[in-house]
Amino acid sequence: MHTNDTVAITGAAGFIGSYLVGFLNALGFENLVLVDDFEDERKAKNLAGKKYLEKVPRLQFFDWCKSRPGTIKHIFHLGARTDTTEMDYSVHKKWNLDYSKDIWALCIAQNISLVYASSAATYGNGEHGYVDSHDIVSQLQPLNPYGASKNDFDVWALEQKESPSFWAGVKFFNVYGPNEYHKGRMASVIFHSYNQIKNNGSVKLFRSHNPGYKDGEQERDFIYVRDIVNICYWLMQHQPANGLYNAGTGHARTFMALVTAIFNTLQIPVNIQFIDTPLDIRDKYQYYTEADMKKLLDKGYNIPFTTLEDGVEDYIKGYLSIAKYY
């Protein structure tokens, strides 16, 4: 990648997409084509002050490319329907599977390299582990239609005889950080916990409904958004073997540790109340996720991951407490 290359980012107005725009701007990339549904005014602030060539509505993107063949060199395909509570598979199929197939075809036709967002939701309950091995992808059993649609595209991509010259599907684990103000219920636990603590001096966590885990001891691989975009950029820059790559820290942490880090950052005594996990997500709830990062590290990735405590402190002091965007 060179700073004068034209780069397209789908989902560019969203949480991770807009962070990537700012990240690339800081590296000197300004020839950016931003692709999204730009009618959601809540996301407008995510792009304020950022430098780019053009905004292209997501439904017009393919026609835009056809009329300008050879313009785009790289695509970061981060756009998706990410609502894990949306149970209508057809919604996820349209945006996460069919649209992604069209992106794939475009990359082949115009010799564009592709990094796309997959998800740790593809791993379901983790009965096959959290290893980004291509051998287990077709056996994975995601817990919701969102995860299923993401895995369906991974399976499809691996089956293709024809592929982009370089492609990587990146399995995002639990991402948190600036520019998620618009996400509502789907914002990170850190975002919601911070607001609860600021408003009430206490935080609510889901009670464990799994006898193998104490309340608050459910574990996730929480990864700061800066680390996610570092991984995506590194993959596009270095273009190792095509395929799927995990994007977590490789270290699961409990929700207790997470909220304790928030209380400590705010210098407020720890005060946690446990509530029942909502019935609509209870049987689809992951109690443990931890990315196996060996594949990426073996390819030479050596940027240190942000610890949960450092990430929480940076996010709260640098962004949430002053309502700042990246």
BALOBA-1460 file (C-alpha; in Angstrom, 3 decimals):
// residues 326
<rec num="1" residu="m" x="0.000" y="0.000" z="0.000"/>
<rec num="2" residu="h" x="1.208" y="3.482" z="-0.904"/>
<rec num="3" residu="t" x="-0.312" y="6.674" z="0.443"/>
<rec num="4" residu="n" x="-1.321" y="7.754" z="-3.067"/>
<rec num="5" residu="d" x="-3.301" y="4.509" z="-3.635"/>
<rec num="6" residu="t" x="-7.072" y="4.878" z="-3.793"/>
<rec num="7" residu="v" x="-8.609" y="2.817" z="-1.002"/>
<rec num="8" residu="a" x="-12.305" y="2.009" z="-0.502"/>
<rec num="9" residu="i" x="-13.773" y="1.403" z="2.944"/>
<rec num="10" residu="t" x="-17.270" y="-0.046" z="3.282"/>
<rec num="11" residu="g" x="-19.077" y="0.667" z="6.534"/>
<rec num="12" residu="a" x="-16.975" y="3.837" z="6.583"/>
<rec num="13" residu="a" x="-19.407" y="5.843" z="8.728"/>
<rec num="14" residu="g" x="-19.646" y="3.120" z="11.362"/>
<rec num="15" residu="f" x="-17.601" y="2.392" z="14.457"/>
<rec num="16" residu="i" x="-14.572" y="0.508" z="13.128"/>
<rec num="17" residu="g" x="-14.817" y="1.916" z="9.593"/>
<rec num="18" residu="s" x="-14.648" y="5.535" z="10.709"/>
<rec num="19" residu="y" x="-11.765" y="4.726" z="13.061"/>
<rec num="20" residu="l" x="-9.942" y="3.171" z="10.100"/>
<rec num="21" residu="v" x="-10.536" y="6.353" z="8.062"/>
<rec num="22" residu="g" x="-8.899" y="8.425" z="10.802"/>
<rec num="23" residu="f" x="-6.092" y="5.888" z="11.179"/>
<rec num="24" residu="l" x="-5.333" y="5.976" z="7.431"/>
<rec num="25" residu="n" x="-5.525" y="9.784" z="7.398"/>
<rec num="26" residu="a" x="-2.882" y="9.848" z="10.144"/>
<rec num="27" residu="l" x="-0.623" y="7.708" z="7.913"/>
<rec num="28" residu="g" x="-1.080" y="10.105" z="4.985"/>
<rec num="29" residu="f" x="-3.855" y="8.325" z="3.048"/>
<rec num="30" residu="e" x="-6.396" y="10.815" z="1.722"/>
<rec num="31" residu="n" x="-7.534" y="9.097" z="-1.511"/>
<rec num="32" residu="l" x="-10.277" y="7.296" z="0.339"/>
<rec num="33" residu="v" x="-13.642" y="6.299" z="-1.109"/>
<rec num="34" residu="l" x="-16.116" y="5.965" z="1.749"/>
<rec num="35" residu="v" x="-18.991" y="3.532" z="1.214"/>
<rec num="36" residu="d" x="-21.990" y="3.312" z="3.544"/>
<rec num="37" residu="d" x="-25.622" y="4.207" z="4.062"/>
<rec num="38" residu="f" x="-25.015" y="7.873" z="4.863"/>
<rec num="39" residu="e" x="-28.634" y="8.640" z="5.781"/>
<rec num="40" residu="d" x="-28.124" y="7.747" z="9.452"/>
<rec num="41" residu="e" x="-27.376" y="11.166" z="10.934"/>
<rec num="42" residu="r" x="-26.157" y="9.656" z="14.219"/>
<rec num="43" residu="k" x="-23.053" y="8.465" z="12.375"/>
<rec num="44" residu="a" x="-22.234" y="11.807" z="10.719"/>
<rec num="45" residu="k" x="-19.967" y="12.920" z="13.574"/>
<rec num="46" residu="n" x="-17.807" y="9.814" z="13.060"/>
<rec num="47" residu="l" x="-16.507" y="11.358" z="9.817"/>
<rec num="48" residu="a" x="-16.345" y="15.023" z="10.810"/>
<rec num="49" residu="g" x="-12.965" y="16.538" z="9.932"/>
<rec num="50" residu="k" x="-11.691" y="13.462" z="8.122"/>
<rec num="51" residu="k" x="-10.098" y="13.634" z="4.658"/>
<rec num="52" residu="y" x="-11.412" y="11.553" z="1.751"/>
<rec num="53" residu="l" x="-12.098" y="11.705" z="-1.979"/>
<rec num="54" residu="e" x="-15.755" y="10.856" z="-2.084"/>
<rec num="55" residu="k" x="-18.710" y="9.349" z="-0.246"/>
<rec num="56" residu="v" x="-20.533" y="6.705" z="-2.281"/>
<rec num="57" residu="p" x="-23.867" y="5.213" z="-1.093"/>
<rec num="58" residu="r" x="-23.466" y="1.468" z="-0.671"/>
<rec num="59" residu="l" x="-26.084" y="0.604" z="-3.319"/>
<rec num="60" residu="q" x="-24.301" y="2.764" z="-5.907"/>
<rec num="61" residu="f" x="-20.778" y="1.540" z="-5.204"/>
<rec num="62" residu="f" x="-20.606" y="-1.176" z="-7.874"/>
<rec num="63" residu="d" x="-21.824" y="1.149" z="-10.637"/>
<rec num="64" residu="w" x="-19.345" y="3.762" z="-9.386"/>
<rec num="65" residu="c" x="-16.500" y="1.240" z="-9.753"/>
<rec num="66" residu="k" x="-17.655" y="0.035" z="-13.184"/>
<rec num="67" residu="s" x="-17.513" y="3.601" z="-14.469"/>
<rec num="68" residu="r" x="-13.989" y="4.065" z="-13.072"/>
<rec num="69" residu="p" x="-12.198" y="0.724" z="-13.675"/>
<rec num="70" residu="g" x="-8.733" y="0.476" z="-12.159"/>
<rec num="71" residu="t" x="-9.299" y="3.359" z="-9.737"/>
<rec num="72" residu="i" x="-9.445" y="1.405" z="-6.492"/>
<rec num="73" residu="k" x="-6.406" y="-0.601" z="-5.389"/>
<rec num="74" residu="h" x="-7.580" y="-1.916" z="-2.019"/>
<rec num="75" residu="i" x="-10.918" y="-2.516" z="-0.274"/>
<rec num="76" residu="f" x="-11.467" y="-2.792" z="3.453"/>
<rec num="77" residu="h" x="-14.938" y="-4.356" z="3.535"/>
<rec num="78" residu="l" x="-16.183" y="-3.593" z="7.050"/>
<rec num="79" residu="g" x="-19.815" y="-2.813" z="6.220"/>
<rec num="80" residu="a" x="-22.317" y="-5.346" z="7.589"/>
<rec num="81" residu="r" x="-25.570" y="-5.785" z="9.402"/>
<rec num="82" residu="t" x="-24.093" y="-6.366" z="12.865"/>
<rec num="83" residu="d" x="-27.222" y="-6.569" z="15.038"/>
<rec num="84" residu="t" x="-26.939" y="-9.915" z="16.826"/>
<rec num="85" residu="t" x="-30.566" y="-9.594" z="18.020"/>
<rec num="86" residu="e" x="-31.905" y="-9.393" z="14.431"/>
<rec num="87" residu="m" x="-33.269" y="-12.907" z="13.968"/>
<rec num="88" residu="d" x="-34.380" y="-12.560" z="10.333"/>
<rec num="89" residu="y" x="-31.609" y="-14.327" z="8.422"/>
<rec num="90" residu="s" x="-32.666" y="-12.719" z="5.131"/>
<rec num="91" residu="v" x="-31.556" y="-9.302" z="6.421"/>
<rec num="92" residu="h" x="-28.096" y="-10.635" z="7.248"/>
<rec num="93" residu="k" x="-27.949" y="-12.611" z="4.011"/>
<rec num="94" residu="k" x="-28.521" y="-9.466" z="1.948"/>
<rec num="95" residu="w" x="-25.784" y="-7.371" z="3.536"/>
<rec num="96" residu="n" x="-23.327" y="-9.890" z="4.993"/>
<rec num="97" residu="l" x="-23.390" y="-12.623" z="2.369"/>
<rec num="98" residu="d" x="-24.747" y="-11.391" z="-0.969"/>
<rec num="99" residu="y" x="-23.167" y="-7.915" z="-0.801"/>
<rec num="100" residu="s" x="-19.849" y="-9.499" z="0.206"/>
<rec num="101" residu="k" x="-20.008" y="-11.857" z="-2.803"/>
<rec num="102" residu="d" x="-20.443" y="-8.787" z="-5.018"/>
<rec num="103" residu="i" x="-17.403" y="-7.158" z="-3.373"/>
<rec num="104" residu="w" x="-15.410" y="-10.363" z="-4.014"/>
<rec num="105" residu="a" x="-16.405" y="-10.382" z="-7.705"/>
<rec num="106" residu="l" x="-15.484" y="-6.707" z="-8.035"/>
<rec num="107" residu="c" x="-12.038" y="-7.376" z="-6.527"/>
<rec num="108" residu="i" x="-11.395" y="-10.161" z="-9.037"/>
<rec num="109" residu="a" x="-12.641" y="-8.109" z="-12.001"/>
<rec num="110" residu="q" x="-10.563" y="-5.028" z="-11.156"/>
<rec num="111" residu="n" x="-7.518" y="-6.622" z="-9.464"/>
<rec num="112" residu="i" x="-8.278" y="-5.142" z="-6.039"/>
<rec num="113" residu="s" x="-6.862" y="-6.588" z="-2.806"/>
<rec num="114" residu="l" x="-9.449" y="-7.314" z="-0.115"/>
<rec num="115" residu="v" x="-9.520" y="-7.353" z="3.665"/>
<rec num="116" residu="y" x="-12.989" y="-8.080" z="5.029"/>
<rec num="117" residu="a" x="-14.517" y="-8.324" z="8.489"/>
<rec num="118" residu="s" x="-15.586" y="-11.747" z="9.654"/>
<rec num="119" residu="s" x="-16.457" y="-12.305" z="13.318"/>
<rec num="120" residu="a" x="-15.735" y="-14.380" z="16.400"/>
<rec num="121" residu="a" x="-19.517" y="-14.971" z="16.389"/>
<rec num="122" residu="t" x="-18.742" y="-17.627" z="13.752"/>
<rec num="123" residu="y" x="-17.286" y="-19.835" z="16.508"/>
<rec num="124" residu="g" x="-20.610" y="-20.293" z="18.301"/>
<rec num="125" residu="n" x="-20.128" y="-21.952" z="21.695"/>
<rec num="126" residu="g" x="-16.519" y="-22.698" z="20.891"/>
<rec num="127" residu="e" x="-17.040" y="-26.453" z="20.707"/>
<rec num="128" residu="h" x="-14.406" y="-26.529" z="17.938"/>
<rec num="129" residu="g" x="-12.148" y="-24.056" z="19.740"/>
<rec num="130" residu="y" x="-11.185" y="-20.565" z="18.569"/>
<rec num="131" residu="v" x="-8.516" y="-21.486" z="16.048"/>
<rec num="132" residu="d" x="-8.602" y="-19.771" z="12.637"/>
<rec num="133" residu="s" x="-8.049" y="-23.076" z="10.849"/>
<rec num="134" residu="h" x="-9.735" y="-23.457" z="7.474"/>
<rec num="135" residu="d" x="-10.416" y="-27.129" z="8.296"/>
<rec num="136" residu="i" x="-13.157" y="-26.396" z="10.841"/>
<rec num="137" residu="v" x="-15.002" y="-23.522" z="9.139"/>
<rec num="138" residu="s" x="-17.707" y="-25.674" z="7.545"/>
<rec num="139" residu="q" x="-18.345" y="-27.402" z="10.904"/>
<rec num="140" residu="l" x="-18.832" y="-24.239" z="12.962"/>
<rec num="141" residu="q" x="-22.268" y="-23.623" z="14.484"/>
<rec num="142" residu="p" x="-22.866" y="-19.918" z="15.156"/>
<rec num="143" residu="l" x="-25.503" y="-19.059" z="17.762"/>
<rec num="144" residu="n" x="-27.413" y="-16.400" z="15.803"/>
<rec num="145" residu="p" x="-28.239" y="-15.374" z="12.213"/>
<rec num="146" residu="y" x="-25.539" y="-12.663" z="12.273"/>
<rec num="147" residu="g" x="-22.820" y="-15.196" z="13.087"/>
<rec num="148" residu="a" x="-24.301" y="-17.655" z="10.594"/>
<rec num="149" residu="s" x="-24.185" y="-15.107" z="7.765"/>
<rec num="150" residu="k" x="-20.567" y="-14.265" z="8.554"/>
<rec num="151" residu="n" x="-19.600" y="-17.929" z="8.604"/>
<rec num="152" residu="d" x="-21.554" y="-18.620" z="5.419"/>
<rec num="153" residu="f" x="-19.413" y="-16.072" z="3.612"/>
<rec num="154" residu="d" x="-16.183" y="-17.507" z="5.056"/>
<rec num="155" residu="v" x="-17.230" y="-20.975" z="3.861"/>
<rec num="156" residu="w" x="-18.134" y="-19.606" z="0.429"/>
<rec num="157" residu="a" x="-14.850" y="-17.668" z="0.111"/>
<rec num="158" residu="l" x="-12.769" y="-20.744" z="0.912"/>
<rec num="159" residu="e" x="-14.643" y="-22.755" z="-1.736"/>
<rec num="160" residu="q" x="-13.959" y="-20.322" z="-4.577"/>
<rec num="161" residu="k" x="-11.685" y="-21.407" z="-7.413"/>
<rec num="162" residu="e" x="-11.199" y="-17.769" z="-8.389"/>
<rec num="163" residu="s" x="-10.249" y="-15.207" z="-5.771"/>
<rec num="164" residu="p" x="-8.792" y="-11.722" z="-5.440"/>
<rec num="165" residu="s" x="-4.993" y="-11.607" z="-5.796"/>
<rec num="166" residu="f" x="-4.908" y="-11.053" z="-2.041"/>
<rec num="167" residu="w" x="-7.726" y="-11.562" z="0.445"/>
<rec num="168" residu="a" x="-8.004" y="-11.914" z="4.192"/>
<rec num="169" residu="g" x="-11.121" y="-12.498" z="6.271"/>
<rec num="170" residu="v" x="-10.509" y="-11.073" z="9.747"/>
<rec num="171" residu="k" x="-12.421" y="-12.615" z="12.651"/>
<rec num="172" residu="f" x="-13.048" y="-9.655" z="14.963"/>
<rec num="173" residu="f" x="-13.429" y="-10.592" z="18.621"/>
<rec num="174" residu="n" x="-15.004" y="-8.150" z="21.155"/>
<rec num="175" residu="v" x="-14.052" y="-4.731" z="19.847"/>
<rec num="176" residu="y" x="-14.402" y="-1.548" z="21.917"/>
<rec num="177" residu="g" x="-13.243" y="2.028" z="21.539"/>
<rec num="178" residu="p" x="-14.084" y="5.483" z="20.168"/>
<rec num="179" residu="n" x="-16.791" y="6.180" z="17.560"/>
<rec num="180" residu="e" x="-19.372" y="3.675" z="18.818"/>
<rec num="181" residu="y" x="-21.689" y="6.364" z="20.266"/>
<rec num="182" residu="h" x="-24.378" y="5.578" z="17.644"/>
<rec num="183" residu="k" x="-24.570" y="1.822" z="18.211"/>
<rec num="184" residu="g" x="-27.241" y="1.714" z="20.922"/>
<rec num="185" residu="r" x="-27.763" y="-1.758" z="22.377"/>
<rec num="186" residu="m" x="-24.935" y="-3.105" z="20.171"/>
<rec num="187" residu="a" x="-22.280" y="-0.788" z="21.642"/>
<rec num="188" residu="s" x="-19.548" y="-2.445" z="23.720"/>
<rec num="189" residu="v" x="-19.987" y="-3.473" z="27.356"/>
<rec num="190" residu="i" x="-17.371" y="-0.851" z="28.200"/>
<rec num="191" residu="f" x="-19.458" y="1.932" z="26.628"/>
<rec num="192" residu="h" x="-22.628" y="0.873" z="28.467"/>
<rec num="193" residu="s" x="-20.848" y="0.203" z="31.761"/>
<rec num="194" residu="y" x="-19.124" y="3.593" z="31.701"/>
<rec num="195" residu="n" x="-22.462" y="5.369" z="31.224"/>
<rec num="196" residu="q" x="-24.135" y="3.353" z="33.987"/>
<rec num="197" residu="i" x="-21.323" y="4.093" z="36.419"/>
<rec num="198" residu="k" x="-21.297" y="7.806" z="35.567"/>
<rec num="199" residu="n" x="-25.072" y="8.031" z="36.023"/>
<rec num="200" residu="n" x="-25.639" y="5.669" z="38.974"/>
<rec num="201" residu="g" x="-22.276" y="4.946" z="40.595"/>
<rec num="202" residu="s" x="-22.933" y="1.261" z="39.924"/>
<rec num="203" residu="v" x="-23.016" y="-1.163" z="37.027"/>
<rec num="204" residu="k" x="-25.278" y="-4.066" z="36.063"/>
<rec num="205" residu="l" x="-23.742" y="-7.272" z="34.737"/>
<rec num="206" residu="f" x="-25.499" y="-10.365" z="33.456"/>
<rec num="207" residu="r" x="-25.844" y="-13.132" z="35.994"/>
<rec num="208" residu="s" x="-24.332" y="-16.441" z="34.919"/>
<rec num="209" residu="h" x="-26.889" y="-19.048" z="33.836"/>
<rec num="210" residu="n" x="-24.115" y="-21.561" z="33.264"/>
<rec num="211" residu="p" x="-23.041" y="-23.602" z="36.321"/>
<rec num="212" residu="g" x="-19.463" y="-23.596" z="35.022"/>
<rec num="213" residu="y" x="-19.125" y="-19.835" z="35.506"/>
<rec num="214" residu="k" x="-19.656" y="-17.620" z="38.556"/>
<rec num="215" residu="d" x="-21.512" y="-14.329" z="38.110"/>
<rec num="216" residu="g" x="-19.263" y="-11.846" z="36.314"/>
<rec num="217" residu="e" x="-16.693" y="-14.518" z="35.501"/>
<rec num="218" residu="q" x="-17.886" y="-14.890" z="31.903"/>
<rec num="219" residu="e" x="-14.834" y="-14.285" z="29.719"/>
<rec num="220" residu="r" x="-14.267" y="-12.514" z="26.428"/>
<rec num="221" residu="d" x="-11.288" y="-11.569" z="24.306"/>
<rec num="222" residu="f" x="-11.720" y="-7.777" z="24.415"/>
<rec num="223" residu="i" x="-9.684" y="-5.945" z="21.780"/>
<rec num="224" residu="y" x="-9.188" y="-2.194" z="21.457"/>
<rec num="225" residu="v" x="-10.266" y="-0.795" z="18.088"/>
<rec num="226" residu="r" x="-6.766" y="0.595" z="17.494"/>
<rec num="227" residu="d" x="-5.424" y="-2.983" z="17.578"/>
<rec num="228" residu="i" x="-8.120" y="-4.150" z="15.158"/>
<rec num="229" residu="v" x="-7.215" y="-1.541" z="12.542"/>
<rec num="230" residu="n" x="-3.507" y="-2.233" z="13.086"/>
<rec num="231" residu="i" x="-4.182" y="-5.862" z="12.151"/>
<rec num="232" residu="c" x="-6.315" y="-4.980" z="9.110"/>
<rec num="233" residu="y" x="-3.741" y="-2.480" z="7.841"/>
<rec num="234" residu="w" x="-0.834" y="-4.872" z="8.465"/>
<rec num="235" residu="l" x="-2.572" y="-7.635" z="6.500"/>
<rec num="236" residu="m" x="-3.201" y="-5.303" z="3.558"/>
<rec num="237" residu="q" x="0.355" y="-3.963" z="3.714"/>
<rec num="238" residu="h" x="2.173" y="-7.303" z="4.034"/>
<rec num="239" residu="q" x="-0.303" y="-9.556" z="2.191"/>
<rec num="240" residu="p" x="0.670" y="-12.918" z="3.737"/>
<rec num="241" residu="a" x="-1.156" y="-16.116" z="2.717"/>
<rec num="242" residu="n" x="-4.786" y="-15.663" z="1.663"/>
<rec num="243" residu="g" x="-7.345" y="-16.855" z="4.186"/>
<rec num="244" residu="l" x="-8.947" y="-16.295" z="7.575"/>
<rec num="245" residu="y" x="-7.198" y="-14.622" z="10.495"/>
<rec num="246" residu="n" x="-8.290" y="-14.164" z="14.098"/>
<rec num="247" residu="a" x="-8.205" y="-10.635" z="15.504"/>
<rec num="248" residu="g" x="-8.214" y="-10.729" z="19.288"/>
<rec num="249" residu="t" x="-5.529" y="-10.239" z="21.918"/>
<rec num="250" residu="g" x="-5.180" y="-13.955" z="22.642"/>
<rec num="251" residu="h" x="-6.105" y="-13.338" z="26.302"/>
<rec num="252" residu="a" x="-9.654" y="-13.817" z="27.622"/>
<rec num="253" residu="r" x="-10.632" y="-11.460" z="30.453"/>
<rec num="254" residu="t" x="-13.657" y="-11.540" z="32.751"/>
<rec num="255" residu="f" x="-16.431" y="-8.967" z="32.786"/>
<rec num="256" residu="m" x="-15.494" y="-8.391" z="36.447"/>
<rec num="257" residu="a" x="-11.985" y="-7.380" z="35.360"/>
<rec num="258" residu="l" x="-13.441" y="-5.112" z="32.698"/>
<rec num="259" residu="v" x="-15.794" y="-3.154" z="34.957"/>
<rec num="260" residu="t" x="-13.190" y="-3.047" z="37.728"/>
<rec num="261" residu="a" x="-10.855" y="-1.309" z="35.248"/>
<rec num="262" residu="i" x="-13.600" y="1.261" z="34.560"/>
<rec num="263" residu="f" x="-14.218" y="1.918" z="38.280"/>
<rec num="264" residu="n" x="-10.465" y="2.248" z="38.831"/>
<rec num="265" residu="t" x="-10.066" y="4.675" z="35.922"/>
<rec num="266" residu="l" x="-12.910" y="6.796" z="37.308"/>
<rec num="267" residu="q" x="-11.551" y="6.383" z="40.867"/>
<rec num="268" residu="i" x="-14.946" y="5.177" z="42.109"/>
<rec num="269" residu="p" x="-15.489" y="2.196" z="44.474"/>
<rec num="270" residu="v" x="-16.471" y="-1.019" z="42.698"/>
<rec num="271" residu="n" x="-20.274" y="-1.475" z="42.851"/>
<rec num="272" residu="i" x="-21.747" y="-4.285" z="40.752"/>
<rec num="273" residu="q" x="-25.347" y="-5.553" z="40.593"/>
<rec num="274" residu="f" x="-26.194" y="-8.773" z="38.759"/>
<rec num="275" residu="i" x="-29.278" y="-9.094" z="36.577"/>
<rec num="276" residu="d" x="-30.706" y="-12.002" z="34.605"/>
<rec num="277" residu="t" x="-29.496" y="-12.330" z="31.023"/>
<rec num="278" residu="p" x="-32.427" y="-11.326" z="28.753"/>
<rec num="279" residu="l" x="-34.372" y="-14.343" z="27.549"/>
<rec num="280" residu="d" x="-34.038" y="-13.372" z="23.877"/>
<rec num="281" residu="i" x="-30.272" y="-13.851" z="24.004"/>
<rec num="282" residu="r" x="-29.834" y="-16.240" z="26.957"/>
<rec num="283" residu="d" x="-29.548" y="-19.466" z="24.947"/>
<rec num="284" residu="k" x="-27.293" y="-17.762" z="22.400"/>
<rec num="285" residu="y" x="-24.888" y="-16.258" z="24.914"/>
<rec num="286" residu="q" x="-21.157" y="-16.966" z="24.643"/>
<rec num="287" residu="y" x="-19.552" y="-17.588" z="28.048"/>
<rec num="288" residu="y" x="-15.994" y="-17.718" z="26.781"/>
<rec num="289" residu="t" x="-14.074" y="-16.501" z="23.762"/>
<rec num="290" residu="e" x="-10.316" y="-16.344" z="23.299"/>
<rec num="291" residu="a" x="-8.624" y="-15.879" z="19.959"/>
<rec num="292" residu="d" x="-5.848" y="-18.248" z="19.027"/>
<rec num="293" residu="m" x="-3.450" y="-15.706" z="17.482"/>
<rec num="294" residu="k" x="-0.712" y="-18.115" z="16.420"/>
<rec num="295" residu="k" x="-1.414" y="-17.890" z="12.681"/>
<rec num="296" residu="l" x="-1.083" y="-14.092" z="12.507"/>
<rec num="297" residu="l" x="1.944" y="-14.003" z="14.826"/>
<rec num="298" residu="d" x="3.644" y="-16.744" z="12.784"/>
<rec num="299" residu="k" x="3.217" y="-14.544" z="9.686"/>
<rec num="300" residu="g" x="5.320" y="-11.875" z="11.409"/>
<rec num="301" residu="y" x="2.744" y="-9.628" z="13.084"/>
<rec num="302" residu="n" x="4.590" y="-8.129" z="16.053"/>
<rec num="303" residu="i" x="2.668" y="-5.033" z="17.171"/>
<rec num="304" residu="p" x="1.949" y="-5.392" z="20.910"/>
<rec num="305" residu="f" x="-1.714" y="-5.636" z="21.913"/>
<rec num="306" residu="t" x="-3.232" y="-3.037" z="24.231"/>
<rec num="307" residu="t" x="-4.016" y="-4.484" z="27.673"/>
<rec num="308" residu="l" x="-7.620" y="-4.257" z="28.825"/>
<rec num="309" residu="e" x="-6.663" y="-1.846" z="31.608"/>
<rec num="310" residu="d" x="-4.705" y="0.454" z="29.255"/>
<rec num="311" residu="g" x="-7.419" y="0.321" z="26.602"/>
<rec num="312" residu="v" x="-10.186" y="1.156" z="29.072"/>
<rec num="313" residu="e" x="-8.184" y="4.068" z="30.480"/>
<rec num="314" residu="d" x="-7.355" y="5.466" z="27.030"/>
<rec num="315" residu="y" x="-10.950" y="5.117" z="25.840"/>
<rec num="316" residu="i" x="-12.488" y="6.740" z="28.913"/>
<rec num="317" residu="k" x="-9.996" y="9.549" z="29.478"/>
<rec num="318" residu="g" x="-9.311" y="10.302" z="25.820"/>
<rec num="319" residu="y" x="-12.816" y="9.933" z="24.386"/>
<rec num="320" residu="l" x="-15.845" y="8.990" z="26.506"/>
<rec num="321" residu="s" x="-15.290" y="11.476" z="29.336"/>
<rec num="322" residu="i" x="-15.035" y="14.368" z="26.855"/>
<rec num="323" residu="a" x="-17.446" y="12.992" z="24.194"/>
<rec num="324" residu="k" x="-14.591" y="13.027" z="21.680"/>
<rec num="325" residu="y" x="-14.413" y="11.162" z="18.381"/>
<rec num="326" residu="y" x="-11.308" y="9.648" z="16.825"/>
